[in-house]
Amino acid sequence: LTGYDRTVRNADGSFQVETWRDLEYNEFENLASYEKRTVDHMSLETHTTWSGRYDEFDRMTAYDQTTTDGFGTVRQVSTSDMTYNRFDDVLSYKEVATENGVSRTKVVSGNEYDAKHNLLRTREELTEGSGRKSVREWWTDPSQPGMGYNERGNVLGYHEKVTMEGVTVERTVTGITYDALDRQNGSFEVSRTSGLRSD
């Protein structure tokens, strides 16, 4: 398969037409690169190019993607240093996103999973182009009431801690509910802010 066309229709009645071309593969038949043109229901066109790299176990280790939207905005995303556990769950990676000449770097590490590959813990360190840094820690504990996942893999509750410029915001979200289409439609949240921002 080197190319194909498809139409994607959304629940609100809108649609978009995708044209995939120049699909190329490496010697192990892993997708190595492609180009995609998307035209939405307002006739706005988005052009995307993508290329990826893999390890000896056919797991992606890095990719580069460039997207130009209908307004001429160019967004580049380069992901690298992807590591995995023996069950092929992603443990860590680095992502550099650049838009209109401004870059942002995100480093994800410390990922942990349960036996069903649901994420239990992660840490994100974000560095803006200005040099400002923030750290986000997220975790859920199935042994605690209102935490973990339901049988459909939807998270029921979690803890989150974000620290930036001396200020820490801690959130505990529980009682997350979903509709028949697995869309979140309810939750209960408690938050706490501490620290002083230094200018």
DRENZAZA-88217 format. One line per field, with one value per residue: x, y, z of N, C-alpha, C, O in turn; residue in three letters. Coordinates in Angstrom, 3 decimals, decimal comma, m for minus. Each point is the difference from the previous one (the first is absolute). Layout:
N
n.x	X	...
n.y	Y	...
n.z	Z	...
ca.x	X	...
ca.y	Y	...
ca.z	Z	...
c.x	X	...
c.y	Y	...
c.z	Z	...
o.x	X	...
o.y	Y	...
o.z	Z	...
residu	ALA	...
END
This chain:
199
n.x	0,841	m0,915	m1,861	m0,469	m1,914	0,030	m1,842	0,763	m1,125	m0,362	0,798	1,880	0,878	1,195	0,953	0,776	0,897	m0,179	1,704	m0,580	1,746	0,364	m1,824	1,025	1,116	m0,265	2,160	m0,393	0,438	2,041	m1,927	0,446	m1,538	m0,199	m1,473	m0,058	m1,535	0,269	m1,686	0,369	m1,182	1,935	0,127	m0,522	1,600	m0,277	1,740	m0,334	1,558	0,276	1,003	0,140	0,087	1,377	m1,321	1,651	m0,712	1,383	1,757	m2,112	1,445	m0,817	m0,337	m0,286	m0,426	m0,591	m0,359	m0,949	m0,083	m2,115	0,739	0,269	m1,844	1,890	m0,824	1,511	m0,245	1,112	m0,498	0,500	1,757	m0,755	m1,088	1,228	m2,214	0,270	m0,832	2,160	0,429	m1,494	2,172	0,761	m0,098	0,842	m0,701	0,431	m0,786	m0,341	m0,045	m0,273	0,764	m2,159	1,935	m0,660	0,975	m0,341	0,093	m0,090	m0,955	1,548	0,380	m2,045	0,669	m2,094	m1,046	m1,147	1,883	m0,966	m0,557	2,087	1,498	m0,272	1,660	m1,015	1,532	m1,005	0,679	m0,559	m1,399	m1,912	m0,616	m1,794	0,446	m0,278	m0,950	0,161	m1,147	0,603	m1,848	0,503	m1,627	0,827	2,104	0,479	m0,692	m1,339	1,042	1,829	m0,062	m0,937	m2,071	m0,807	0,551	m2,061	1,142	0,826	2,144	m0,093	2,109	m0,425	1,946	m1,024	1,883	m0,753	2,090	0,700	m0,714	m0,901	m0,017	m1,128	0,476	m1,969	0,814	m1,940	m0,143	2,060	m1,114	m1,084	0,493	m2,056	0,060	m0,854	m2,118	2,036	m0,731	2,031	m0,459	1,626	m0,557	1,955	m0,543	2,045	m0,543	1,778	0,571	2,240	m1,669	1,386	m0,293
n.y	m1,194	0,598	m1,253	1,926	m0,947	2,022	m1,261	2,024	m1,835	2,216	m0,243	1,251	m1,997	0,594	1,421	m2,104	1,585	m2,225	1,465	m2,155	1,226	m0,980	m1,260	0,809	m1,499	m0,483	0,002	1,602	1,206	0,672	0,415	0,122	m0,609	2,169	m0,488	1,899	m0,941	1,858	m1,310	2,037	m0,383	0,369	m2,255	m0,483	1,310	m2,226	1,364	m2,097	0,882	m1,917	0,361	m2,050	0,100	m1,476	m0,895	m0,591	1,599	1,107	0,253	0,758	0,573	m0,310	2,098	m0,249	1,752	m0,374	1,607	m0,632	1,592	m0,463	m0,350	m2,168	m0,561	1,037	m1,998	0,841	m1,956	0,722	m1,865	0,431	m1,107	m0,512	0,391	m1,896	m0,277	m1,212	1,746	0,618	m0,491	1,487	m0,273	m0,217	2,148	m0,018	1,752	m0,296	1,451	m0,450	1,820	m0,183	m2,043	m0,517	0,224	m2,065	0,482	m1,767	0,383	m1,580	0,276	m1,639	m0,095	0,569	m2,148	0,332	m1,315	1,698	m0,043	m0,764	1,821	m0,670	m0,292	2,074	m0,094	1,846	m0,459	1,635	m0,399	1,625	0,658	0,241	m2,128	1,063	0,047	m1,900	0,074	m1,559	0,404	m1,867	0,344	m2,118	0,399	m1,492	0,383	1,563	0,519	m1,345	m1,796	0,905	m2,234	1,170	m0,834	2,042	m0,496	m0,254	1,769	m1,229	m0,574	2,125	m0,827	1,951	m0,492	1,906	m0,649	1,803	m0,155	m2,117	m0,109	m0,227	m1,069	0,254	m1,679	0,561	m1,481	0,871	m2,189	m0,771	1,754	m1,958	1,230	0,230	2,262	m0,670	0,701	0,967	m1,253	m0,870	1,684	m1,236	2,156	m1,132	2,087	m0,378	1,903	m0,621	0,896	0,113	1,324	m1,359	2,015
n.z	0,000	m1,952	m0,076	1,052	m0,682	0,965	0,276	0,604	0,656	m0,118	2,105	m0,125	m0,564	1,806	m1,437	m0,175	m1,321	0,249	0,046	m0,156	0,759	m2,002	m0,385	1,846	m1,260	2,194	0,590	1,546	m1,848	0,632	1,082	m2,207	m1,533	0,617	m1,634	1,221	m1,331	1,241	m0,705	0,932	1,894	1,141	m0,304	2,134	m0,864	0,143	0,471	m0,740	1,361	m1,133	1,981	m0,916	2,261	m1,007	1,625	1,411	1,419	m1,385	1,368	0,033	m1,611	m2,079	0,745	m2,226	1,340	m2,135	1,531	m1,944	1,589	0,576	2,097	m0,620	1,146	0,608	m0,562	1,436	m1,060	1,822	m1,122	2,151	m0,865	m2,046	1,941	m0,033	0,361	1,847	1,181	m0,023	2,148	m0,736	m0,534	m2,094	0,717	m2,077	1,230	m2,194	1,522	m2,178	1,317	m2,221	m0,596	0,329	1,125	m0,624	1,958	m1,342	2,220	m1,582	2,020	0,043	m2,209	0,765	0,073	m0,826	1,499	0,937	1,234	1,873	m1,175	0,543	m1,645	0,850	m1,512	0,804	m1,576	1,168	m2,119	1,450	m1,646	1,155	m0,493	m0,860	2,214	m1,160	2,033	m1,597	1,891	m1,088	1,253	m0,542	1,492	m1,472	0,711	m1,539	2,068	m1,197	0,868	m0,935	m0,203	m1,684	0,333	0,425	2,119	0,866	m0,770	1,709	m0,312	0,753	m0,167	1,042	m1,032	0,574	m1,073	1,151	m0,800	0,284	m2,118	2,052	m1,996	1,921	m1,422	0,950	m1,479	0,684	0,511	m0,461	m0,833	m0,271	m1,851	m0,852	0,121	1,980	m0,220	0,005	1,717	0,478	1,419	0,958	0,330	0,189	0,634	m0,886	1,060	m1,245	2,007	m0,280	m0,676	m1,152	0,905
ca.x	m0,841	0,794	m0,860	m1,435	m0,857	m1,100	m0,825	m0,285	m1,190	m0,070	m1,336	m0,756	m0,368	1,106	0,818	1,257	0,500	1,436	0,726	1,288	0,851	1,434	0,270	1,210	0,234	1,376	0,197	m0,807	m1,382	m0,515	m0,234	1,152	m0,339	m1,197	m0,534	m1,464	m0,716	m1,337	m0,880	m1,172	m1,272	0,058	0,985	1,328	0,906	1,139	0,988	0,827	1,038	0,375	0,993	0,240	1,109	m0,384	1,086	0,092	m1,232	m1,052	m0,658	0,412	0,905	0,000	m0,679	m0,051	m1,235	m0,186	m1,376	m0,311	m1,453	m0,561	0,329	1,437	0,746	0,816	0,301	0,923	0,126	1,033	0,001	1,191	0,384	m1,104	0,395	m1,140	0,218	m0,030	m1,352	m0,133	m0,582	0,969	0,484	0,497	0,319	0,230	m0,736	0,254	m1,038	0,328	m1,069	0,333	1,355	0,135	0,098	m0,327	0,543	m0,655	0,673	m0,883	0,779	m0,580	m1,309	m0,294	m1,261	m0,521	0,066	m0,804	0,687	m0,522	1,029	m0,168	0,830	0,855	0,598	0,305	0,732	m0,244	0,832	m0,458	1,061	0,511	0,799	m0,835	m0,172	m1,044	0,035	m1,323	m0,022	m1,365	m0,047	m1,231	0,287	m1,227	m0,313	m0,693	m1,394	m0,226	1,164	0,177	m0,725	m1,131	0,236	0,172	1,276	m0,170	0,509	m1,057	0,493	1,457	0,665	0,871	0,744	0,713	0,854	0,568	0,452	m0,172	m1,389	m0,429	m1,450	m0,303	m1,405	m0,477	m1,252	m0,633	m1,382	m0,141	m1,022	0,027	m1,247	0,058	1,053	1,242	0,354	m0,117	m1,142	m0,108	1,138	0,103	1,393	0,519	1,306	0,728	1,122	0,973	1,228	m0,001	0,597	1,096	0,086
ca.y	1,194	1,217	1,165	m0,251	1,134	m0,358	1,083	m0,170	0,750	0,196	m0,131	1,235	0,120	0,511	m1,065	0,397	m0,935	m0,208	m0,603	m0,523	m0,302	m0,253	m0,847	m0,796	m0,939	m0,475	m1,381	m0,888	0,357	1,037	1,242	0,881	1,386	0,223	1,352	m0,016	1,262	m0,055	1,126	m0,112	0,367	1,416	0,046	0,356	m1,112	m0,219	m0,909	m0,633	m0,964	m0,777	m1,063	m0,654	m0,939	m1,128	m0,804	m1,359	m0,712	0,669	1,009	1,331	0,692	1,427	0,408	1,428	0,339	1,411	0,257	1,363	0,085	0,838	1,401	0,158	m0,269	m1,207	m0,624	m1,130	m0,809	m1,031	m0,852	m0,857	m0,676	m0,789	m1,269	m0,878	m1,156	m1,258	m0,194	1,020	1,249	1,092	0,416	1,377	0,568	1,440	0,603	1,421	0,545	1,352	0,652	1,406	0,274	m0,135	m1,416	m0,466	m1,348	m0,805	m1,263	m0,892	m1,090	m0,661	m0,596	m1,315	m0,527	m1,201	m1,187	0,241	1,079	1,310	0,830	0,218	1,115	0,626	1,292	0,820	1,241	0,848	1,190	0,908	0,672	1,085	m0,574	m0,326	m1,445	m0,516	m1,449	m0,565	m1,389	m0,546	m1,404	m0,565	m1,201	m0,817	m0,485	1,056	0,184	0,997	0,125	m1,090	m0,011	m0,915	m1,150	0,473	0,703	1,423	0,337	0,355	1,051	0,143	1,111	0,758	1,074	0,831	0,998	0,957	1,269	0,036	m0,243	m1,378	m0,228	m1,419	m0,306	m1,370	m0,115	m1,304	m0,103	0,301	m0,820	0,034	m0,373	m1,247	0,115	0,149	1,405	0,378	0,887	0,400	m0,276	0,800	0,438	0,773	0,543	0,733	0,767	0,392	0,597	1,392	0,221	0,953	0,723
ca.z	0,000	m0,107	0,105	0,006	0,346	0,883	0,521	1,420	0,396	1,439	0,585	m0,190	m1,392	m0,796	m0,575	m0,616	m0,998	0,150	m1,113	0,461	m1,134	0,212	1,149	m0,191	1,097	0,111	m0,440	0,831	m0,323	0,884	m0,715	0,171	m0,303	m0,823	m0,130	0,107	m0,231	0,580	m0,330	0,855	m0,600	m0,356	m1,095	0,493	m0,280	0,890	m0,606	1,020	m0,365	1,189	m0,166	1,274	0,138	0,850	0,543	m0,545	0,330	m0,784	0,822	m0,427	0,914	m0,295	m1,226	m0,304	m0,693	m0,323	m0,407	m0,427	m0,078	m1,048	0,235	m0,194	1,228	m0,092	1,293	m0,114	1,209	m0,078	1,186	m0,011	1,247	0,523	0,601	0,263	0,866	m0,753	m0,520	m1,046	0,490	m0,072	1,306	m0,023	m1,304	m0,074	m1,111	m0,253	m0,877	m0,441	m0,749	m0,270	0,445	1,456	0,339	1,341	0,183	1,030	0,313	0,753	0,597	1,162	m0,253	0,560	m0,521	0,622	m0,858	m1,201	m0,729	0,367	0,615	1,428	0,468	m1,002	0,367	m1,166	0,225	m1,164	m0,078	m1,051	m0,736	0,837	1,071	1,149	0,156	0,883	0,184	0,259	0,443	m0,058	0,392	0,525	0,792	0,032	1,345	0,711	m0,435	m1,040	m0,877	m0,951	m1,268	m0,092	m0,871	m1,374	m0,081	0,280	1,323	0,946	0,878	m0,066	0,668	m0,893	0,649	m0,967	0,649	m0,942	0,564	1,445	0,390	m0,209	0,008	0,145	m0,274	0,108	m0,736	0,227	m0,448	m1,424	m0,659	m1,463	m0,656	m0,765	m1,009	0,761	0,165	1,402	0,237	1,395	0,879	1,218	0,051	1,126	m0,385	1,032	m0,551	1,027	m0,504	m0,417	m1,315	m0,005	m1,266
c.x	0,879	m0,845	m1,468	m0,734	m1,080	m0,733	m0,363	m1,188	m0,113	m1,445	m0,852	m0,395	1,074	0,840	1,313	0,450	1,521	0,572	1,387	0,813	1,435	0,279	1,211	0,269	1,476	0,076	m0,805	m1,497	m0,640	m0,164	1,127	m0,329	m1,289	m0,263	m1,513	m0,556	m1,423	m0,775	m1,270	m1,251	m0,080	1,029	1,368	0,912	1,152	0,927	0,935	1,042	0,489	1,070	0,326	1,175	m0,345	1,233	m0,059	m1,234	m1,213	m0,803	0,523	0,880	0,017	m0,858	0,044	m1,261	m0,086	m1,406	m0,168	m1,500	m0,455	0,287	1,499	0,838	0,731	0,334	0,868	0,100	1,047	0,018	1,165	0,165	m1,142	0,516	m1,249	0,345	m0,158	m1,386	m0,340	m0,790	1,081	0,380	0,434	0,210	0,228	m0,716	0,332	m1,036	0,348	m1,141	0,319	1,349	0,240	m0,065	m0,362	0,456	m0,706	0,759	m0,914	0,817	m0,788	m1,358	m0,109	m1,394	m0,483	0,048	m0,798	0,546	m0,637	1,087	m0,318	0,765	0,813	0,515	0,361	0,756	m0,080	0,875	m0,467	1,184	0,632	0,920	m0,801	m0,281	m1,169	0,123	m1,407	0,156	m1,453	0,041	m1,395	0,338	m1,278	m0,379	m0,729	m1,430	m0,111	1,143	0,048	m0,863	m1,217	0,301	0,205	1,290	m0,106	0,466	m1,145	0,413	1,512	0,453	0,895	0,667	0,806	0,761	0,613	0,321	m0,332	m1,404	m0,379	m1,516	m0,230	m1,498	m0,258	m1,377	m0,546	m1,414	m0,206	m0,998	0,025	m1,373	0,202	1,091	1,372	0,493	m0,217	m1,155	m0,181	1,254	m0,089	1,468	0,284	1,382	0,591	1,200	0,918	1,225	m0,192	0,695	1,075	0,141	1,429
c.y	1,249	1,266	m0,387	1,291	m0,483	1,257	m0,320	0,875	0,022	m0,052	1,248	0,242	0,571	m1,162	0,579	m1,113	m0,073	m0,682	m0,383	m0,418	m0,271	m0,768	m0,881	m0,806	m0,351	m1,476	m1,007	0,328	0,920	1,287	0,985	1,458	0,060	1,488	m0,094	1,400	m0,167	1,256	m0,158	0,517	1,478	0,258	0,513	m1,216	m0,031	m1,024	m0,515	m0,913	m0,669	m1,012	m0,578	m0,956	m1,022	m0,700	m1,411	m0,844	0,620	0,982	1,376	0,660	1,503	0,271	1,519	0,263	1,506	0,185	1,477	0,101	0,992	1,476	0,264	m0,228	m1,334	m0,496	m1,228	m0,715	m1,073	m0,758	m0,971	m0,687	m0,797	m1,329	m0,770	m1,016	m1,279	m0,315	1,040	1,226	1,081	0,457	1,457	0,452	1,501	0,541	1,483	0,475	1,451	0,546	1,483	0,383	m0,114	m1,477	m0,260	m1,439	m0,691	m1,312	m0,811	m1,163	m0,642	m0,624	m1,382	m0,422	m1,168	m1,152	0,158	1,159	1,365	0,784	0,248	1,220	0,558	1,326	0,739	1,256	0,824	1,241	0,845	0,642	1,129	m0,500	m0,360	m1,497	m0,322	m1,519	m0,464	m1,475	m0,460	m1,453	m0,394	m1,322	m0,825	m0,509	1,052	0,148	1,107	0,196	m1,184	0,164	m0,911	m1,090	0,391	0,788	1,499	0,299	0,498	1,132	0,069	1,172	0,698	1,115	0,738	1,071	0,897	1,299	0,128	m0,250	m1,438	m0,091	m1,503	m0,219	m1,481	m0,052	m1,415	0,015	0,339	m0,965	0,243	m0,355	m1,265	0,009	0,228	1,437	0,392	0,980	0,376	m0,345	0,890	0,346	0,800	0,485	0,820	0,670	0,434	0,603	1,454	0,129	1,064	0,647	0,454
c.z	0,000	0,083	0,008	0,356	0,963	0,462	1,438	0,361	1,512	0,491	m0,211	m1,452	m0,895	m0,534	m0,510	m0,939	0,119	m1,232	0,491	m1,206	0,459	1,291	m0,316	1,261	0,076	m0,370	0,809	m0,111	1,041	m0,801	0,303	m0,274	m0,804	m0,129	0,029	m0,247	0,507	m0,378	0,827	m0,701	m0,355	m1,094	0,442	m0,110	1,001	m0,641	1,081	m0,637	1,274	m0,376	1,365	m0,038	1,080	0,557	m0,576	0,309	m0,699	0,834	m0,404	1,057	m0,226	m1,227	m0,129	m0,799	m0,204	m0,543	m0,351	m0,188	m1,070	0,157	m0,129	1,238	m0,114	1,402	m0,238	1,342	m0,244	1,319	m0,091	1,344	0,624	0,531	0,423	1,083	m0,828	m0,550	m1,075	0,433	m0,034	1,411	0,022	m1,440	0,136	m1,221	m0,089	m1,013	m0,323	m0,840	m0,125	0,582	1,488	0,368	1,462	0,116	1,160	0,164	0,904	0,534	1,135	m0,214	0,628	m0,441	0,838	m1,000	m1,285	m0,828	0,227	0,732	1,471	0,499	m1,163	0,530	m1,281	0,436	m1,270	0,081	m1,173	m0,701	0,782	1,105	1,234	0,051	0,921	0,060	0,356	0,372	0,056	0,426	0,459	0,676	0,120	1,383	0,828	m0,517	m1,055	m0,962	m0,974	m1,231	0,086	m1,008	m1,459	m0,170	0,197	1,424	0,883	0,926	m0,060	0,867	m1,022	0,785	m1,053	0,756	m1,063	0,720	1,484	0,500	m0,354	0,116	0,040	m0,191	0,237	m0,641	0,201	m0,577	m1,457	m0,623	m1,504	m0,550	m0,815	m1,069	0,638	0,062	1,450	0,196	1,467	0,788	1,229	0,189	1,271	m0,390	1,135	m0,655	1,136	m0,678	m0,401	m1,336	0,112	m1,356	m0,265
o.x	0,784	0,542	m0,368	0,612	m0,444	0,573	m0,505	0,051	0,125	m0,945	m1,228	m0,574	m0,129	m0,119	0,157	m0,242	0,688	m0,573	0,830	m0,488	0,396	0,972	0,004	m0,415	0,719	m0,992	m0,140	m0,801	m1,224	0,846	0,242	0,594	m0,421	0,583	m0,583	0,503	m0,697	0,484	m0,687	0,049	m0,935	0,352	0,797	m0,393	0,585	m0,441	0,534	m0,318	0,066	m0,042	0,066	0,432	m0,785	1,104	m0,799	m0,160	m1,140	m1,158	1,204	m0,334	0,392	m0,186	0,152	m0,305	0,245	m0,398	0,377	m0,570	0,817	m0,233	0,473	1,218	m0,603	0,524	m0,365	0,157	m0,102	0,243	0,233	m0,757	m0,101	0,718	m1,071	1,171	m0,192	m0,169	m1,153	m0,523	1,151	m0,869	m0,187	0,130	m0,306	0,041	m0,070	m0,044	0,299	m0,437	0,256	0,183	1,127	m0,939	0,164	m0,278	m0,120	0,260	m0,322	0,782	m1,034	m0,736	0,913	m0,873	0,777	0,513	0,218	m0,668	0,202	0,699	m1,109	m0,403	0,454	m0,575	0,623	m0,421	0,441	0,033	0,076	1,129	1,160	0,658	0,520	m0,321	m0,330	0,495	m0,636	0,602	m0,862	0,883	m0,789	0,902	m0,908	m1,147	m0,524	m0,247	0,588	m0,025	m0,842	m0,318	m0,048	1,093	0,469	0,258	0,933	m0,355	m0,845	m0,849	0,655	m0,793	0,555	m0,644	0,812	m0,573	0,597	m0,855	m0,461	m0,229	0,273	m0,595	0,441	m0,820	0,817	m0,930	0,706	m0,491	m1,060	0,129	0,518	m0,778	1,061	0,410	0,948	1,200	m1,044	m0,117	m1,030	0,721	m0,798	0,858	m0,795	0,821	m0,717	0,735	m0,466	0,223	m1,115	1,067	m0,217	0,199	0,269
o.y	0,213	1,104	m1,065	0,961	m1,146	1,088	m1,083	1,219	m1,032	0,092	m0,084	1,041	m0,049	m1,132	1,215	m1,181	1,018	m0,961	0,868	m0,746	0,349	0,287	m0,731	0,380	0,084	m0,591	m1,156	m0,438	0,049	0,322	0,337	0,885	m0,985	0,819	m0,928	0,991	m0,941	1,118	m1,017	0,387	0,429	1,142	0,435	m1,108	1,032	m1,045	0,783	m0,781	0,638	m0,578	0,735	m0,431	0,284	0,134	m0,285	m1,092	m0,275	0,276	0,190	m0,008	0,755	m0,878	0,720	m0,719	0,777	m0,685	0,882	m0,711	0,608	0,771	1,111	0,174	m1,021	0,750	m0,887	0,642	m0,771	0,582	m0,595	0,245	m0,077	m0,718	0,578	m0,276	0,070	m0,943	0,122	0,728	m0,276	0,311	0,688	m0,819	0,601	m0,606	0,728	m0,496	0,790	m0,639	0,677	1,105	0,199	m0,699	0,859	m0,811	0,556	m0,704	0,424	m0,600	0,511	m0,210	m0,818	0,841	m0,626	0,157	m0,738	0,485	0,914	m0,552	0,415	0,628	m0,749	0,575	m0,572	0,711	m0,439	0,684	m0,427	m0,050	0,343	0,791	m0,649	m0,619	0,764	m0,635	0,553	m0,776	0,697	m0,750	0,839	m0,716	0,372	m0,387	m0,317	m0,187	1,072	0,931	m0,895	1,120	m0,913	m0,049	m0,817	0,551	0,731	m0,718	0,775	0,725	m0,971	0,843	m0,637	0,679	m0,608	0,734	m0,479	0,588	1,046	m0,049	m0,467	0,461	m0,722	0,701	m0,853	0,676	m0,978	1,029	0,503	m1,216	1,013	m0,711	m0,620	m1,054	0,405	0,245	m0,297	0,983	0,563	m0,934	0,937	m0,880	0,843	m0,793	0,503	m0,630	0,465	m0,175	0,522	m0,575	1,062	m0,704	0,628
o.z	0,925	0,070	m0,494	0,465	m0,073	0,054	0,293	m0,164	0,660	m0,784	m0,026	m0,320	m1,224	0,470	m0,121	0,246	m0,070	m0,514	0,270	m0,849	1,112	0,699	m0,990	1,094	m0,996	m0,428	m0,398	0,826	0,116	m0,835	1,159	0,615	m0,607	0,711	m0,561	0,528	m0,381	0,181	m0,101	m1,168	m0,676	m0,296	m0,831	0,365	0,329	m0,476	0,785	m0,897	1,050	m1,086	0,985	m1,068	0,905	m0,528	m0,892	m0,544	0,375	m0,313	m0,176	1,185	0,890	m0,843	0,988	m0,952	0,923	m0,943	0,770	m0,827	m0,693	m0,931	0,236	m0,041	m0,333	0,823	m0,771	1,039	m0,955	1,057	m1,053	0,939	1,224	m0,696	0,184	0,263	m1,214	m0,773	m0,415	m0,844	0,339	0,814	1,003	m0,910	1,030	m1,071	0,990	m1,126	0,895	m0,958	0,996	0,511	0,453	m0,383	0,866	m0,883	1,091	m0,975	1,110	m0,738	0,430	0,963	m0,107	m0,212	0,722	m1,108	m0,961	m0,913	m0,800	0,851	0,337	0,979	m0,865	0,923	m0,895	0,912	m1,061	1,023	m1,153	0,489	m0,230	0,676	0,908	m1,015	0,907	m0,931	0,897	m0,742	0,535	m0,415	0,436	m0,435	0,744	0,224	1,068	m1,192	0,147	m0,805	0,054	m0,400	0,824	m0,563	m0,793	m1,070	m0,330	0,935	m0,446	0,518	m0,378	0,419	m0,895	0,799	m0,698	0,805	m0,964	0,662	0,456	1,208	m1,106	0,974	m0,894	0,591	m0,349	0,440	m0,245	m0,466	m0,374	0,145	m0,471	0,635	0,076	m0,486	m0,673	0,129	0,581	m0,731	0,370	m0,353	0,043	m0,080	0,417	m0,460	0,865	m0,761	1,041	m1,198	m0,029	m0,215	0,583	m0,990	m1,025
residu	LEU	THR	GLY	TYR	ASP	ARG	THR	VAL	ARG	ASN	ALA	ASP	GLY	SER	PHE	GLN	VAL	GLU	THR	TRP	ARG	ASP	LEU	GLU	TYR	ASN	GLU	PHE	GLU	ASN	LEU	ALA	SER	TYR	GLU	LYS	ARG	THR	VAL	ASP	HIS	MET	SER	LEU	GLU	THR	HIS	THR	THR	TRP	SER	GLY	ARG	TYR	ASP	GLU	PHE	ASP	ARG	MET	THR	ALA	TYR	ASP	GLN	THR	THR	THR	ASP	GLY	PHE	GLY	THR	VAL	ARG	GLN	VAL	SER	THR	SER	ASP	MET	THR	TYR	ASN	ARG	PHE	ASP	ASP	VAL	LEU	SER	TYR	LYS	GLU	VAL	ALA	THR	GLU	ASN	GLY	VAL	SER	ARG	THR	LYS	VAL	VAL	SER	GLY	ASN	GLU	TYR	ASP	ALA	LYS	HIS	ASN	LEU	LEU	ARG	THR	ARG	GLU	GLU	LEU	THR	GLU	GLY	SER	GLY	ARG	LYS	SER	VAL	ARG	GLU	TRP	TRP	THR	ASP	PRO	SER	GLN	PRO	GLY	MET	GLY	TYR	ASN	GLU	ARG	GLY	ASN	VAL	LEU	GLY	TYR	HIS	GLU	LYS	VAL	THR	MET	GLU	GLY	VAL	THR	VAL	GLU	ARG	THR	VAL	THR	GLY	ILE	THR	TYR	ASP	ALA	LEU	ASP	ARG	GLN	ASN	GLY	SER	PHE	GLU	VAL	SER	ARG	THR	SER	GLY	LEU	ARG	SER	ASP
END
